[in-house]
């Protein structure tokens, strides 16, 4: 491998790590905000329980005041009854006394209801206080871990930036400028050459170009995607080479009714991507990953129906069905990037799909057969 290419390879590795660390650092404040929002929810529950207790206390005092007022009226009416001179006046005072006694009973009943609720209110407050105490401790721990992770990420970021700068210094200026320009638009500036193809855009190279790249005597770029090309003999594994009979092992066909389906799309906007659909219950989810770096593009989309019904706009003629299955738990652990092991398997299967399509007697469209069949169903 040419010295400039070796240095650029180091730069590209550093660029990927730097982007990953910067994304993680940028996501941490959001995570802390989510943690604090969760704590705020527990605080709100506690305040609500305390407010309910305080409201009961206010109501109780109000009812007790009403009772005292009615008792005062009764005493007043009894004193007045001793001085009345007619039966009508006496009956009127007795009615007032009965009304006041009825009001006293109503307020006493309301006080009893509040007393019955006191125990439940106190229990709610104690539960909310205990939950808040536990949650506060957990939140402080998570925030401390987030701060530690941020500090570690920032240290690693500084180390990678230093490594990147050191590697950049050994690359010819015009070549470095070309690499960075392609990196900005393609997500990667370098691409490996295998089976006479640029692994960045999957375009077949001319035999002369392919031989010149294999000779490693000069820097070559892909005419299609403009990535800087390199050849690594060590990457030509047994899976990529013909067997003794001069043929590749027959590729397994993905199951059309599988709950998880992977596709390659060369024309998703301006990107080449991997798409994975997961059918669960009455809904299907879709994740999109950049083909070469494995970085997730956009958010996870969830729609009703199986993936063919939920995402019909994705089922284009250019889509190629791939073999691949990982559990949702495994994919959640991936975070925002497909691990290298999984990415290599998917890319190897795509190469196998292209080989199948290139066999004598088969059209280039045969690699899309699974997709077409799926749409027809």
C-alpha positions as MATLAB code, in Angstrom:
seq = 'XXXXXXXXXXXXXXXXXXXXXXXXXXXXXXXXXXXXXXXXXXXXXXXXXXXXXXXXXXXXXXXXXXXXXXXXXXXXXXXXXXXXXXXXXXXXXXXXXXXXXXXXXXXXXXXXXXXXXXXXXXXXXXXXXXXXXXXXXXXXXXXXXXXXXXXXXXXXXXXXXXXXXXXXXXXXXXXXXXXXXXXXXXXXXXXXXXXXXXXXXXXXXXXXXXXXXXXXXXXXXXXXXXXXXXXXXXXXXXXXXXXXXXXXXXXXXXXXXXXXXXXXXXXXXXXXXXXXXXXXXXXXXXXXXXXXXXXXXXXXXXXXXXXXXXXXXXXXXXXXXXXXXXXXXXXXXXXXXXXXXXXXXXXXXXXXXXXXXXXXXXXXXXXXXXXXXXXXX';
ca = [
       0.000    0.000    0.000;
       1.319    3.452   -0.925;
       2.581    5.569    2.021;
       0.024    8.313    1.328;
      -2.783    5.741    1.289;
      -1.561    4.210    4.551;
      -1.628    7.658    6.157;
      -5.069    8.419    4.738;
      -6.316    5.089    6.064;
      -5.162    6.186    9.529;
      -6.870    9.557    8.973;
     -10.124    7.848    8.005;
     -10.077    5.627   11.093;
      -9.489    8.712   13.224;
     -12.272   10.608   11.433;
     -14.754    7.844   12.190;
     -13.783    7.722   15.873;
     -13.886   11.516   16.137;
     -17.373   11.651   14.634;
     -18.578    8.868   16.932;
     -17.172   10.590   20.035;
     -18.546   13.991   19.040;
     -21.991   12.488   18.507;
     -21.804   10.840   21.911;
     -20.660   14.028   23.623;
     -23.448   15.989   21.923;
     -26.030   13.394   23.036;
     -25.022   13.446   26.706;
     -26.661   16.811   27.591;
     -29.902   15.485   26.133;
     -29.558   12.352   28.256;
     -28.967   14.441   31.393;
     -32.037   16.542   30.538;
     -34.114   13.355   30.230;
     -32.817   12.179   33.611;
     -33.677   15.495   35.247;
     -37.126   15.490   33.598;
     -37.779   12.071   35.115;
     -36.773   13.394   38.544;
     -39.007   16.423   38.046;
     -41.907   14.045   37.449;
     -41.365   12.385   40.837;
     -41.086   15.782   42.501;
     -44.369   16.812   40.885;
     -46.050   13.645   42.220;
     -44.832   14.415   45.725;
     -45.976   18.019   45.517;
     -49.362   16.855   44.265;
     -49.762   14.476   47.227;
     -48.691   17.181   49.674;
     -51.042   19.693   48.055;
     -53.904   17.193   48.437;
     -53.134   16.858   52.163;
     -52.942   20.609   52.546;
     -56.236   21.008   50.700;
     -57.895   18.514   53.065;
     -56.599   20.456   56.053;
     -57.966   23.723   54.675;
     -61.340   22.101   53.998;
     -61.456   20.631   57.487;
     -60.850   24.011   59.102;
     -63.554   25.496   56.890;
     -66.063   22.868   57.988;
     -65.108   23.313   61.656;
     -65.602   27.074   61.312;
     -69.030   26.479   59.767;
     -69.968   24.240   62.702;
     -68.940   26.917   65.197;
     -70.978   29.492   63.275;
     -74.071   27.295   63.280;
     -73.652   26.509   66.994;
     -73.483   30.240   67.688;
     -76.708   30.763   65.718;
     -78.449   28.001   67.671;
     -77.463   29.587   70.977;
     -78.668   32.959   69.747;
     -82.014   31.566   68.537;
     -82.616   29.737   71.858;
     -82.041   32.964   73.786;
     -84.454   34.774   71.500;
     -87.102   32.057   71.923;
     -87.361   32.916   75.618;
     -88.513   36.417   74.802;
     -91.007   35.773   71.961;
     -94.693   36.587   72.537;
     -96.386   34.644   69.719;
     -96.431   31.045   68.529;
     -95.531   32.092   65.006;
     -92.325   33.747   66.222;
     -91.470   30.684   68.299;
     -92.023   28.277   65.368;
     -89.866   30.477   63.124;
     -86.980   30.345   65.617;
     -87.351   26.545   65.956;
     -87.105   26.177   62.175;
     -83.909   28.253   62.176;
     -82.509   26.053   64.919;
     -83.371   22.883   62.942;
     -81.742   24.309   59.809;
     -78.557   25.162   61.783;
     -78.476   21.664   63.310;
     -78.806   20.142   59.813;
     -75.868   22.265   58.609;
     -73.819   21.065   61.575;
     -74.513   17.414   60.704;
     -73.566   18.004   57.045;
     -70.255   19.623   58.022;
     -69.534   16.866   60.561;
     -70.091   14.238   57.831;
     -67.683   16.067   55.571;
     -65.069   16.169   58.324;
     -65.475   12.403   58.840;
     -64.933   11.818   55.107;
     -61.734   13.867   55.239;
     -60.519   11.934   58.287;
     -61.096    8.666   56.412;
     -58.968   10.005   53.507;
     -56.161   11.214   55.778;
     -54.584    7.760   56.043;
     -54.601    7.288   52.243;
     -53.196   10.780   51.713;
     -50.392   10.207   54.197;
     -49.603    6.872   52.534;
     -49.397    8.571   49.117;
     -47.034   11.193   50.508;
     -44.776    8.584   52.133;
     -44.655    6.542   48.903;
     -43.879    9.650   46.846;
     -41.148   10.702   49.303;
     -39.575    7.221   49.204;
     -39.687    7.121   45.372;
     -38.205   10.592   45.189;
     -35.374    9.618   47.520;
     -34.539    6.531   45.458;
     -34.886    8.377   42.163;
     -32.746   11.298   43.376;
     -29.943    8.894   44.292;
     -30.263    7.131   40.918;
     -30.328   10.432   39.032;
     -27.251   11.747   40.799;
     -25.470    8.488   39.994;
     -26.477    8.670   36.312;
     -25.448   12.317   36.094;
     -22.085   11.499   37.668;
     -21.614    8.633   35.189;
     -22.604   10.957   32.343;
     -20.056   13.538   33.466;
     -17.388   10.834   33.762;
     -18.272    9.502   30.317;
     -18.143   13.002   28.865;
     -14.733   13.593   30.426;
     -13.494   10.242   29.053;
     -14.951   10.961   25.605;
     -13.349   14.397   25.542;
      -9.990   12.885   26.494;
     -10.319   10.214   23.797;
     -11.458   12.854   21.331;
      -8.361   14.932   22.039;
      -6.191   11.827   21.544;
      -7.846   10.975   18.227;
      -7.594   14.562   17.010;
      -3.883   14.464   17.817;
      -3.489   11.138   15.959;
      -5.460   12.496   13.020;
      -3.332   15.627   12.806;
      -0.169   13.544   12.939;
      -1.393   11.305   10.114;
      -2.595   14.275    8.038;
       0.848   15.839    8.180;
       2.255   12.913    6.202;
      -0.217   13.209    3.306;
       0.379   15.247    0.160;
      -1.704   18.465    0.347;
      -3.744   18.027   -2.872;
      -4.538   14.397   -2.039;
      -5.605   15.360    1.489;
      -7.862   18.106    0.104;
      -9.466   15.596   -2.283;
     -10.010   13.110    0.545;
     -11.711   15.710    2.757;
     -13.905   16.937   -0.076;
     -15.177   13.425   -0.829;
     -15.508   12.652    2.891;
     -17.829   15.626    3.302;
     -20.269   14.425    0.656;
     -19.844   10.633    0.790;
     -19.179    9.947    4.458;
     -15.863    8.276    3.576;
     -12.920    9.334    1.456;
     -11.308    5.943    0.904;
     -12.733    2.789   -0.615;
     -11.302   -0.689   -0.955;
     -11.224   -2.478   -4.305;
     -12.426   -6.078   -4.413;
     -13.526   -8.278   -7.267;
     -12.750   -5.426   -9.674;
     -15.331   -3.233   -7.894;
     -15.124   -0.058   -5.832;
     -16.584   -1.164   -2.487;
     -17.741    2.401   -1.865;
     -20.176    2.683   -4.767;
     -20.162   -0.942   -6.063;
     -19.310    0.196   -9.576;
     -17.278   -2.193  -11.715;
     -13.842   -0.816  -12.593;
     -12.199   -1.040  -15.974;
      -9.614   -3.870  -16.150;
      -6.742   -1.439  -16.756;
      -7.767    0.686  -13.757;
      -8.118   -2.424  -11.615;
      -4.655   -3.669  -12.553;
      -3.080   -0.279  -11.892;
      -4.662   -0.175   -8.430;
      -3.434   -3.709   -7.680;
       0.078   -2.728   -8.744;
      -0.020    0.035   -6.098;
       2.315    2.303   -8.019;
       0.128    5.413   -8.059;
      -2.914    6.895   -6.339;
      -6.164    6.154   -8.193;
      -9.698    7.449   -7.622;
     -13.066    5.954   -8.520;
     -14.549    7.577  -11.622;
     -18.038    7.104  -10.177;
     -17.852    8.229   -6.527;
     -14.431    9.953   -6.545;
     -13.241    8.004   -3.501;
      -9.523    7.282   -3.290;
      -9.061    3.578   -4.031;
      -6.757    1.055   -2.369;
      -6.156   -2.669   -2.691;
      -5.518   -4.972    0.258;
      -4.511   -8.548   -0.708;
      -5.179   -9.737    2.844;
      -8.878   -8.942    2.478;
      -9.299  -11.484   -0.290;
     -10.706  -14.173    1.986;
     -11.689  -17.663    0.937;
     -15.298  -16.485    0.787;
     -14.332  -13.961   -1.900;
     -12.218  -16.356   -4.017;
     -13.510  -19.079   -6.369;
     -13.162  -22.649   -5.138;
     -11.204  -25.382   -6.870;
     -13.982  -25.867   -9.405;
     -13.815  -22.208  -10.357;
     -17.203  -21.358   -8.863;
     -18.420  -19.628   -5.721;
     -20.547  -21.346   -3.116;
     -24.225  -20.899   -3.904;
     -25.738  -18.022   -1.980;
     -28.590  -18.778    0.422;
     -31.799  -16.967   -0.468;
     -33.430  -14.852    2.259;
     -36.803  -16.096    3.504;
     -39.583  -13.935    2.115;
     -41.769  -14.333    5.226;
     -39.062  -13.593    7.808;
     -39.951  -11.169   10.606;
     -36.722   -9.246    9.873;
     -35.653   -8.162    6.391;
     -32.436   -6.445    5.272;
     -32.126   -4.577    1.975;
     -29.418   -2.724    0.085;
     -30.481    0.490   -1.671;
     -27.933    2.288   -3.913;
     -30.225    5.261   -4.483;
     -31.593    6.382   -1.109;
     -31.341   10.106   -1.786;
     -27.639   10.573   -2.470;
     -26.580    7.685   -0.250;
     -26.015    3.972   -0.548;
     -27.717    2.454    2.441;
     -28.672   -0.680    4.288;
     -32.297   -0.860    5.442;
     -33.662   -3.249    8.041;
     -37.355   -3.844    8.655;
     -38.648   -5.596   11.771;
     -42.254   -6.799   11.897;
     -43.727   -7.075   15.395;
     -47.433   -7.478   16.109;
     -49.400   -5.091   13.907;
     -46.507   -2.720   13.158;
     -43.170   -2.646   11.359;
     -40.105   -0.534   12.086;
     -37.421    0.705    9.685;
     -33.803    1.625   10.397;
     -31.473    3.058    7.744;
     -27.661    2.768    7.869;
     -24.966    4.253    5.624;
     -23.564    1.384    3.553;
     -19.862    1.885    4.097;
     -19.633    3.317    7.608;
     -22.638    1.608    9.182;
     -23.769    4.909   10.734;
     -27.539    5.246   11.280;
     -29.314    7.821    9.119;
     -32.322    9.548   10.657;
     -34.676    8.119   13.293;
     -36.396    4.753   13.532;
     -39.753    4.861   11.714;
     -42.729    2.769   12.888;
     -45.841    2.182   10.782;
     -48.802   -0.200   10.786;
     -48.693   -3.428    8.786;
     -45.839   -5.621    7.560;
     -42.877   -3.866    5.998;
     -44.094   -4.309    2.427;
     -47.380   -2.593    3.308;
     -45.883   -0.050    5.696;
     -43.014    1.117    3.462;
     -44.090    0.525   -0.160;
     -42.013    3.486   -1.368;
     -38.827    1.604   -0.360;
     -39.582   -1.471   -2.470;
     -37.917   -0.155   -5.637;
     -36.352   -2.137   -8.479;
     -32.905   -1.160   -7.222;
     -33.442   -2.699   -3.771;
     -31.569   -5.971   -3.162;
     -32.710   -8.330   -0.405;
     -29.882   -9.512    1.863;
     -29.373  -12.296    4.373;
     -29.180  -11.032    7.925;
     -30.891  -11.464   11.270;
     -30.124  -10.021   14.672;
     -32.432   -9.689   17.682;
     -33.865   -6.290   18.549;
     -31.917   -6.427   21.815;
     -28.673   -6.874   19.850;
     -29.587   -4.010   17.538;
     -30.395   -1.752   20.489;
     -26.895   -2.463   21.811;
     -25.467   -1.302   18.477;
     -26.666    2.218   19.194;
     -26.257    4.422   16.129;
     -23.754    2.253   14.232;
     -23.757   -1.283   12.844;
     -20.722   -3.118   14.283;
     -17.969   -4.106   11.876;
     -18.720   -7.839   12.227;
     -22.350   -7.402   11.153;
     -21.465   -4.863    8.448;
     -18.891   -7.246    6.945;
     -21.472  -10.066    6.780;
     -24.024   -7.867    5.029;
     -21.471   -6.494    2.581;
     -20.206  -10.015    1.849;
     -23.778  -11.144    1.132;
     -24.257   -8.175   -1.189;
     -21.128   -9.195   -3.095;
     -22.542  -12.710   -3.349;
     -25.821  -11.288   -4.690;
     -23.884   -9.346   -7.332;
     -21.943  -12.502   -8.270;
     -25.190  -14.429   -8.677;
     -26.529  -11.684  -10.913;
     -23.346  -11.765  -12.996;
     -23.422  -15.525  -13.656;
     -23.905  -16.581  -17.296;
     -27.555  -16.835  -18.242;
     -28.692  -14.479  -15.490;
     -29.710  -10.881  -15.894;
     -28.472   -8.103  -13.690;
     -32.023   -7.778  -12.428;
     -32.032  -11.286  -10.914;
     -30.483   -9.946   -7.691;
     -33.715   -8.077   -7.102;
     -35.956  -11.131   -7.484;
     -36.767  -11.335   -3.764;
     -37.827   -7.702   -3.734;
     -40.059   -8.051   -6.799;
     -41.657  -11.197   -5.405;
     -42.282   -9.452   -2.102;
     -44.062   -6.558   -3.823;
     -46.216   -8.902   -5.873;
     -47.358  -10.609   -2.714;
];
